[in-house]
Amino acid sequence: MATNVHLTPELEHFARACVDSGRFNNISEVVRSALRLLQTNEARYRDFAVMLAEVRGEAARDGVHGAEAIAAEMDAIIDSTRK
């Protein structure tokens, strides 16, 4: 499949530098690598969004605890073990 991609001058320079470094054989490889990274990031974003929705659901169902309340509970536990 042939696809033309127009890059900004900055991205074109970066892609050529990647090829010049020897890490990639041509700009197409650079673009494919970038797209794979974008795919990975998009999957991570979707996973995070699902996790966040689950956490929000748990918070709505079970309530939330503030940091001060948790710290006070931890202090009480620590104090009870010292006696």
C-alpha positions as CSV (number, residue, x, y, z in Angstrom):
1,M,0.0,0.0,0.0
2,A,1.4,3.4,-1.0
3,T,0.7,6.3,1.3
4,N,2.2,9.7,1.0
5,V,2.9,11.5,4.3
6,H,3.7,15.2,4.5
7,L,5.9,16.1,7.4
8,T,6.7,19.5,8.9
9,P,10.2,20.6,8.3
10,E,11.1,19.8,11.9
11,L,9.7,16.2,11.7
12,E,11.4,15.7,8.3
13,H,14.7,16.8,9.8
14,F,14.1,14.5,12.8
15,A,13.2,11.5,10.6
16,R,16.3,12.1,8.4
17,A,18.5,12.3,11.6
18,C,17.1,8.9,12.7
19,V,18.1,7.4,9.3
20,D,21.5,9.1,9.4
21,S,22.1,7.7,12.8
22,G,21.9,4.2,11.3
23,R,19.1,3.0,13.5
24,F,16.6,3.0,10.6
25,N,17.2,2.2,6.9
26,N,14.7,4.8,5.6
27,I,12.1,7.3,6.6
28,S,9.3,4.7,6.1
29,E,10.8,2.7,8.9
30,V,10.9,5.8,11.1
31,V,7.2,6.5,10.4
32,R,6.2,2.8,11.0
33,S,8.1,2.9,14.3
34,A,6.3,6.1,15.3
35,L,2.9,4.6,14.4
36,R,3.6,1.5,16.5
37,L,4.5,3.8,19.4
38,L,1.2,5.7,18.8
39,Q,-0.7,2.4,18.8
40,T,0.9,1.4,22.1
41,N,0.1,4.7,23.6
42,E,-3.5,4.6,22.4
43,A,-3.9,1.1,23.9
44,R,-2.5,2.4,27.2
45,Y,-4.8,5.4,27.1
46,R,-7.9,3.1,26.5
47,D,-6.8,0.8,29.3
48,F,-6.3,3.8,31.7
49,A,-9.7,5.2,30.7
50,V,-11.4,1.8,31.5
51,M,-9.5,1.6,34.8
52,L,-10.5,5.1,35.7
53,A,-14.1,4.4,35.0
54,E,-14.0,1.3,37.2
55,V,-12.4,3.3,40.0
56,R,-15.0,6.1,39.7
57,G,-17.7,3.4,39.9
58,E,-16.1,1.9,43.1
59,A,-15.8,5.4,44.6
60,A,-19.5,6.1,43.8
61,R,-20.5,2.7,45.3
62,D,-18.2,2.5,48.3
63,G,-17.4,6.1,49.0
64,V,-14.0,7.7,49.1
65,H,-11.5,8.3,51.9
66,G,-9.4,11.5,52.3
67,A,-5.7,11.4,52.9
68,E,-6.2,12.9,56.4
69,A,-8.6,10.2,57.4
70,I,-6.3,7.5,56.1
71,A,-3.3,9.0,57.9
72,A,-5.2,9.2,61.1
73,E,-6.2,5.6,60.8
74,M,-2.6,4.6,60.1
75,D,-1.4,6.6,63.2
76,A,-4.0,4.8,65.3
77,I,-2.8,1.4,64.1
78,I,0.8,2.3,64.8
79,D,0.0,3.7,68.2
80,S,-1.9,0.5,69.1
81,T,1.1,-1.7,68.2
82,R,3.4,0.4,70.4
83,K,1.4,-0.4,73.6
